[in-house]
Structures are given as C-alpha cells and as structure tokens.
Amino acid sequence: MTAAATAPKRPGTRASGRFGLTLVRRRNLELWAFLVPAILFFAAFFLFPLGYGVFMSTTDFTTGTFITGEAPFVGFQNFIDIFRADATGIAIVNTLTITVVAVISELVIGLALALLFTRRFPGSRWLPALILIPWLLPAVVVATIWKSLLAGDGAINDILGFLGLPGNAWLADPATALAAVIIVTVWASLPYWSTILAAALKQVPVEHLEAASLDGAGAFKRLWHIIIPSIWPVISVLVVMSVVFNLLIVDLVLALTQGGPANSTMTLGVLSYRSAFSLFEFGHAGAYGMLLLVISLGFAAVYTWLSARQERAER
C-alpha cells in the first residue's frame, strides 16, 4: 500500500453528509443560516425605516405623496423650517430636561427601593409584586389617573388642603406642568427599575460586603465601592433604555397636557407626532425624527466614552 493511498485527506476536501458537502462548506452554510434572518430583520426594521426617515426629511412629503408617489426634493429646507419654529427650541430643552431628570431620579429612587426589598420587613414578600402594577398599566391609563389626581379639584389638592398647604392646577400651570410630567414619568418607570436592580443585587457577593463591614466600611462606602461596581453593567443597560424611552416620550405627554400649556411640556416626540398626524407635514415630522436621532447618538457617544474610560480605569 502506497503512502499516497494511506495519507488522510484534509477535512476541507472530504465529502461529508448526504449532499456531498465538505465540512467547511457545511459550516459556512450553517453560519449563513443563522446570519441571514438576523440581517433581514435588521434591514427591514432598522435600515429601511432609517433610510425612509432620511428620505422624508429631505422631501416635500405630503398626503398627496401616498397617491401620486411624488415627493419633490427640498434638501435641508424641512430642517430650516423646524428650527425657525418657536416650539422647537422649547421642545429640545424640555426633552433633554425630562430625559436627564427622569433617568437620574429613576436610578436613585429605583436603587433605594431595590436595597429596601433586600431587607426583611412586614410585607417584604408581596410588596415587590404589588409595586409592579403601575408598570403593567398602559401609558394612557397612567396618564388618565394622574390627570385626575393633579387636577384643580383632584385628590392631591385635597390632601394639601387638609395639611394646610396651598393647592394648584398642576398640569394647567406652565410653571409646574413640566415637573408634574416628570413625576408621572418617573412613577411609571420605577417598578421596572426597582425590580431589575433588586434581581441584580442578589448577585453581589455577600462575603465582600461582610469583609468590608468588618474592616469598618459604612453603608455608604459599601454601596459606592462594592454594590454599585458589582451591578454597574445592569445599571448601564437600564440607563441606556431609559434614555431612549424618555427621548421618545409621546403618549404620556399627549394624554396629560398635549404639550401645553403654552408649550411648557412640548417635546420633540410630540412635535413629530403633531406634524405627521395633525398637520400632515410628513417632511417636518421626518426632520424632527432625524433631530431625535442626532440627540440619541450624542447620548450614545457619551455612554461609549464613559464605558471606555471605566474599562481603562479597571485595567
């Protein structure tokens, strides 16, 4: 028997399977079988809407476009129009204010509730499940409940009057409407934050906390140096999700104030919605959408920079 006859063939040249495919081709087919559905999903639900949004923001896209298919190219005119509108500047400030204040409040209060749920107290077993109810309610229901509570003759003013404090029409006053919207936004999101953070706290090594306590570290030092670093990956994901949610907030604002009074609670999401479905100016709506995308990318850039900085500090 010759050496050529007994030499084993490489896996890439040997037939494998009933269709005579080589092992390398078979692995490539399996790889593409998993990749193609993901690529198609990404293209259909991200790239196409993004491209269509860019197209709408640079054309005179109206209701007639759906019939004729004609949308004259106008370049940056839609962006010029929206920046000339007085409501746009107010909406940018309000959107950023709601996002920053809501995310910080949700993080601080949600972490406090999560730490509370890790302790034993009367009702500690059923309270975490009960607190999920606001998060399970639709946004319109949440807004309707709070709109009734914050009305001039609502329960909030009744409680304040009982305590001898002055009341107010909180959603009708431009000085307090934005703060009221932020409070409702935080209230609706707190159950989600506290539940996820409470689950993350269970993964914090108990021996580390005990060792720090024996070394004389107080509660704040244990929180800052052990607990938060241990659950930081979870916190970072929650922050990103909350930023996206609050930047795109529409339903709560529409149901509570419709952007009023006097545009004091107007957001970019509400302006985009109103341009598209009230004024049927889809080009302007697309421009507002692209503006929201730029702001989102700005937050993403800051998050990426902070994450990279933390990784370098840990090395």
Backbone torsions as a table, in degrees:
resi	resn	phi	psi	omega
1	MET	NA	130.3	-175.5
2	THR	-82.5	162.2	179.3
3	ALA	-66.1	-33.0	-180.0
4	ALA	-65.5	-33.3	-176.6
5	ALA	-76.6	-27.3	-175.6
6	THR	-98.3	-10.0	-178.4
7	ALA	-66.8	127.5	-179.8
8	PRO	-69.2	145.7	179.1
9	LYS	-84.8	151.3	177.8
10	ARG	-67.5	149.6	-179.2
11	PRO	-59.0	-30.9	-177.7
12	GLY	-72.5	-15.6	-178.0
13	THR	-108.1	-3.3	-176.4
14	ARG	-94.3	137.2	179.4
15	ALA	-69.5	141.1	-179.3
16	SER	-142.1	130.3	177.8
17	GLY	90.6	172.4	-174.4
18	ARG	-71.7	-22.1	-179.2
19	PHE	-94.3	4.9	176.8
20	GLY	71.4	26.5	-179.9
21	LEU	-83.5	143.6	174.7
22	THR	-72.1	162.5	-177.8
23	LEU	-63.5	-37.9	179.5
24	VAL	-65.2	-44.5	179.8
25	ARG	-65.7	-36.6	179.8
26	ARG	-64.7	-41.9	177.4
27	ARG	-65.6	-38.5	177.7
28	ASN	-64.0	-40.9	178.3
29	LEU	-64.7	-40.8	177.8
30	GLU	-64.0	-38.8	178.4
31	LEU	-62.3	-47.9	-179.7
32	TRP	-68.6	-29.0	177.5
33	ALA	-63.1	-31.7	176.5
34	PHE	-85.9	-32.2	-175.7
35	LEU	-77.5	-40.1	-173.4
36	VAL	-59.2	-47.9	177.5
37	PRO	-59.3	-38.6	179.0
38	ALA	-66.7	-41.1	179.0
39	ILE	-64.5	-43.4	179.0
40	LEU	-63.5	-42.2	178.7
41	PHE	-62.6	-44.7	-179.8
42	PHE	-62.9	-41.3	-179.1
43	ALA	-69.5	-39.8	-175.5
44	ALA	-75.2	-37.2	-172.1
45	PHE	-109.3	0.3	175.6
46	PHE	-129.6	-59.2	-175.5
47	LEU	-65.3	-44.9	-179.0
48	PHE	-64.5	-49.7	176.9
49	PRO	-60.5	-37.8	178.7
50	LEU	-64.5	-46.8	178.4
51	GLY	-63.7	-39.1	179.3
52	TYR	-68.4	-34.4	176.2
53	GLY	-65.2	-40.9	175.7
54	VAL	-62.7	-41.5	178.5
55	PHE	-61.3	-46.0	-179.6
56	MET	-63.9	-38.1	-176.4
57	SER	-71.0	-14.6	-178.7
58	THR	-113.2	13.7	-179.9
59	THR	-132.6	163.8	174.2
60	ASP	-87.5	76.3	-173.8
61	PHE	-90.3	114.8	-178.3
62	THR	-126.9	-176.2	177.8
63	THR	-63.5	-30.5	178.5
64	GLY	-65.9	-23.1	179.9
65	THR	-63.5	-33.6	179.5
66	PHE	-66.0	-23.6	-178.9
67	ILE	-95.1	-49.0	-175.8
68	THR	-88.7	-23.0	-175.6
69	GLY	77.1	5.8	-178.1
70	GLU	-99.4	128.5	177.0
71	ALA	-138.8	93.7	-176.9
72	PRO	-57.1	137.6	179.1
73	PHE	-73.2	128.8	-178.9
74	VAL	-122.2	2.9	178.2
75	GLY	66.5	-127.1	-177.4
76	PHE	-94.1	14.0	-175.8
77	GLN	-62.6	-38.5	179.1
78	ASN	-62.7	-39.4	177.9
79	PHE	-67.0	-37.7	176.9
80	ILE	-63.3	-41.0	-179.0
81	ASP	-63.9	-44.8	-176.2
82	ILE	-71.3	-31.9	178.8
83	PHE	-76.0	-20.1	174.5
84	ARG	-77.8	-21.3	-179.3
85	ALA	-71.5	136.5	-178.8
86	ASP	-64.6	-32.4	-175.3
87	ALA	-69.9	-22.3	-175.3
88	THR	-65.9	-46.6	179.4
89	GLY	-60.8	-43.1	178.1
90	ILE	-63.6	-40.7	-178.5
91	ALA	-65.4	-38.3	178.5
92	ILE	-62.8	-47.6	180.0
93	VAL	-62.1	-44.8	-179.2
94	ASN	-64.8	-41.3	179.9
95	THR	-62.6	-45.8	178.7
96	LEU	-67.0	-38.4	179.2
97	THR	-63.7	-47.6	179.1
98	ILE	-60.6	-43.3	-177.0
99	THR	-64.4	-51.4	-175.7
100	VAL	-66.4	-49.7	-176.6
101	VAL	-66.4	-41.5	-178.4
102	ALA	-66.5	-43.6	-178.2
103	VAL	-64.8	-44.8	179.2
104	ILE	-63.4	-43.7	-179.6
105	SER	-64.8	-43.3	179.2
106	GLU	-63.0	-39.0	179.2
107	LEU	-66.1	-48.9	-175.9
108	VAL	-67.5	-51.0	-176.8
109	ILE	-70.8	-39.1	179.1
110	GLY	-62.8	-40.3	178.2
111	LEU	-68.0	-37.9	177.7
112	ALA	-63.1	-43.7	177.8
113	LEU	-65.1	-39.8	179.8
114	ALA	-63.4	-41.5	176.8
115	LEU	-64.9	-35.7	177.5
116	LEU	-64.8	-40.1	-177.5
117	PHE	-69.4	-16.8	178.1
118	THR	-79.8	-9.4	-179.3
119	ARG	-97.0	159.3	177.2
120	ARG	-91.2	124.6	176.0
121	PHE	-158.6	163.1	-179.7
122	PRO	-58.5	122.1	-178.1
123	GLY	90.8	6.1	-177.2
124	SER	-67.7	-18.8	-179.3
125	ARG	-85.0	-39.5	-175.5
126	TRP	-97.7	-17.4	-178.5
127	LEU	-64.2	-42.7	177.8
128	PRO	-59.4	-34.7	177.4
129	ALA	-73.2	-37.1	-179.7
130	LEU	-67.0	-36.1	-176.4
131	ILE	-70.7	-13.1	178.1
132	LEU	-73.5	-16.9	-174.2
133	ILE	-57.7	-46.0	179.0
134	PRO	-58.8	-34.7	-179.8
135	TRP	-71.4	-28.3	-179.5
136	LEU	-79.5	-17.1	-179.1
137	LEU	-75.6	142.6	173.9
138	PRO	-61.3	151.8	-176.9
139	ALA	-60.5	-35.4	-179.8
140	VAL	-66.1	-38.1	178.2
141	VAL	-66.0	-45.0	177.6
142	VAL	-58.3	-45.9	-179.0
143	ALA	-64.8	-39.4	179.8
144	THR	-64.3	-42.5	179.1
145	ILE	-62.1	-49.4	-177.3
146	TRP	-70.4	-30.2	177.0
147	LYS	-64.2	-36.9	176.8
148	SER	-70.5	-40.0	-178.8
149	LEU	-67.4	-36.1	-174.7
150	LEU	-92.4	2.9	178.7
151	ALA	-67.5	165.2	-178.9
152	GLY	-58.8	-33.8	178.3
153	ASP	-106.8	25.8	-176.6
154	GLY	-85.2	177.8	-175.4
155	ALA	-66.9	-31.6	-179.8
156	ILE	-61.7	-45.8	178.9
157	ASN	-68.3	-32.1	176.8
158	ASP	-63.3	-42.4	178.8
159	ILE	-66.1	-43.1	178.9
160	LEU	-63.5	-39.7	177.2
161	GLY	-64.1	-38.4	177.8
162	PHE	-63.4	-33.5	179.1
163	LEU	-85.6	-0.1	179.7
164	GLY	80.5	19.5	-178.9
165	LEU	-104.9	150.7	-179.1
166	PRO	-73.1	145.3	177.3
167	GLY	-99.1	-176.4	-178.1
168	ASN	-164.9	157.1	169.0
169	ALA	-86.0	85.5	-164.1
170	TRP	-60.2	-37.8	-178.8
171	LEU	-86.8	-13.7	-179.5
172	ALA	-97.3	-8.7	-179.3
173	ASP	-97.9	119.9	-179.9
174	PRO	-58.2	-24.0	-178.5
175	ALA	-77.0	-22.3	-175.4
176	THR	-120.5	-8.9	-173.7
177	ALA	-63.4	-44.1	-178.2
178	LEU	-64.6	-42.0	178.0
179	ALA	-62.7	-37.9	178.4
180	ALA	-65.0	-40.4	178.1
181	VAL	-63.7	-41.0	179.5
182	ILE	-63.9	-41.6	179.6
183	ILE	-61.8	-43.8	179.1
184	VAL	-65.4	-40.4	178.7
185	THR	-61.5	-45.6	179.4
186	VAL	-65.1	-43.7	-179.7
187	TRP	-59.3	-39.4	-178.6
188	ALA	-72.1	-26.4	-175.9
189	SER	-96.8	-17.5	-175.6
190	LEU	-57.1	-41.7	-179.8
191	PRO	-58.0	-39.9	179.3
192	TYR	-64.4	-47.1	179.5
193	TRP	-60.4	-49.8	-175.2
194	SER	-65.6	-36.5	-179.6
195	THR	-67.7	-46.4	-179.6
196	ILE	-66.4	-42.5	-179.4
197	LEU	-68.5	-35.1	177.2
198	ALA	-64.0	-38.9	176.3
199	ALA	-66.5	-37.3	179.3
200	ALA	-68.2	-34.6	-178.6
201	LEU	-64.6	-25.3	179.1
202	LYS	-68.7	-17.2	180.0
203	GLN	-91.2	-3.3	178.7
204	VAL	-72.4	126.9	-178.7
205	PRO	-59.8	121.8	-178.5
206	VAL	-66.4	-34.7	-178.1
207	GLU	-64.0	-31.2	177.5
208	HIS	-66.9	-42.0	179.2
209	LEU	-66.4	-40.7	179.5
210	GLU	-65.9	-41.5	178.9
211	ALA	-64.4	-41.3	178.4
212	ALA	-65.0	-37.4	178.8
213	SER	-66.7	-39.3	177.7
214	LEU	-66.8	-29.6	178.9
215	ASP	-80.7	0.4	176.4
216	GLY	94.8	8.7	179.3
217	ALA	-72.2	130.6	178.1
218	GLY	-77.0	-179.1	-177.4
219	ALA	-62.5	-42.0	-178.2
220	PHE	-66.5	-41.3	179.7
221	LYS	-65.8	-39.1	176.9
222	ARG	-64.3	-38.3	178.4
223	LEU	-66.0	-46.1	-172.6
224	TRP	-75.8	-37.4	-172.8
225	HIS	-99.7	-16.4	-176.9
226	ILE	-121.7	-55.2	-172.8
227	ILE	-67.9	-53.7	-176.8
228	ILE	-62.4	-46.1	175.9
229	PRO	-60.3	-33.2	-178.7
230	SER	-69.4	-34.2	-177.6
231	ILE	-106.8	13.3	-177.0
232	TRP	-58.9	-40.1	177.4
233	PRO	-57.2	-38.1	178.1
234	VAL	-69.2	-42.9	179.3
235	ILE	-61.0	-42.8	-178.1
236	SER	-63.4	-40.1	178.0
237	VAL	-65.3	-43.5	178.7
238	LEU	-62.4	-38.9	179.0
239	VAL	-63.5	-45.3	179.7
240	VAL	-60.9	-46.9	-179.9
241	MET	-63.1	-39.9	-179.9
242	SER	-68.6	-38.7	177.4
243	VAL	-60.7	-46.4	179.4
244	VAL	-62.0	-44.5	-179.1
245	PHE	-62.0	-46.1	-175.9
246	ASN	-74.2	-30.4	174.6
247	LEU	-64.2	-35.2	-175.9
248	LEU	-97.7	14.3	-175.2
249	ILE	-61.8	127.6	-179.3
250	VAL	-135.9	-53.5	-170.0
251	ASP	-62.0	-44.8	-179.9
252	LEU	-62.7	-43.6	-178.2
253	VAL	-67.1	-42.5	179.5
254	LEU	-62.0	-43.5	-177.7
255	ALA	-73.4	-29.8	-178.5
256	LEU	-83.8	-51.5	-171.1
257	THR	-134.3	-12.1	-173.8
258	GLN	57.5	27.4	179.3
259	GLY	91.6	-9.1	-179.3
260	GLY	-94.0	-171.4	-7.2
261	PRO	-78.7	142.7	179.3
262	ALA	55.2	41.2	177.8
263	ASN	62.0	18.0	-176.5
264	SER	-70.5	-18.9	176.9
265	THR	-120.9	18.3	-179.7
266	MET	-68.2	136.1	177.2
267	THR	-124.3	166.1	179.3
268	LEU	-64.2	-36.6	177.8
269	GLY	-63.1	-41.5	178.2
270	VAL	-67.3	-40.0	177.3
271	LEU	-62.2	-41.5	178.1
272	SER	-64.0	-43.3	178.7
273	TYR	-62.8	-44.7	-178.0
274	ARG	-66.9	-39.6	179.5
275	SER	-63.6	-37.6	-175.8
276	ALA	-80.0	-46.3	-167.6
277	PHE	-108.4	-6.7	173.9
278	SER	-110.8	-44.8	-179.6
279	LEU	-97.4	-12.6	-179.0
280	PHE	56.5	33.5	174.3
281	GLU	-100.4	80.9	-172.1
282	PHE	-69.3	-26.0	176.1
283	GLY	-64.8	-43.6	177.6
284	HIS	-67.3	-38.3	177.4
285	ALA	-61.4	-41.8	176.8
286	GLY	-64.1	-36.3	178.2
287	ALA	-65.9	-40.7	175.6
288	TYR	-63.1	-38.6	177.4
289	GLY	-63.0	-41.5	177.9
290	MET	-67.3	-33.6	176.7
291	LEU	-65.1	-42.0	175.8
292	LEU	-62.2	-37.4	178.8
293	LEU	-64.1	-41.9	179.0
294	VAL	-63.1	-43.2	178.6
295	ILE	-63.7	-40.7	178.2
296	SER	-62.4	-41.1	177.7
297	LEU	-64.5	-33.8	176.2
298	GLY	-63.0	-45.9	176.1
299	PHE	-62.6	-39.0	179.4
300	ALA	-64.4	-38.8	178.7
301	ALA	-64.7	-42.4	178.1
302	VAL	-63.6	-42.7	179.4
303	TYR	-63.0	-42.5	179.1
304	THR	-63.8	-41.6	179.4
305	TRP	-64.5	-43.2	179.4
306	LEU	-66.1	-39.2	179.3
307	SER	-65.6	-43.6	178.6
308	ALA	-64.5	-37.1	178.5
309	ARG	-64.8	-41.2	178.8
310	GLN	-66.3	-40.4	179.1
311	GLU	-63.0	-39.5	177.1
312	ARG	-66.2	-34.9	179.9
313	ALA	-70.6	-29.9	-179.8
314	GLU	-77.6	-18.0	-177.4
315	ARG	-76.7	NA	NA
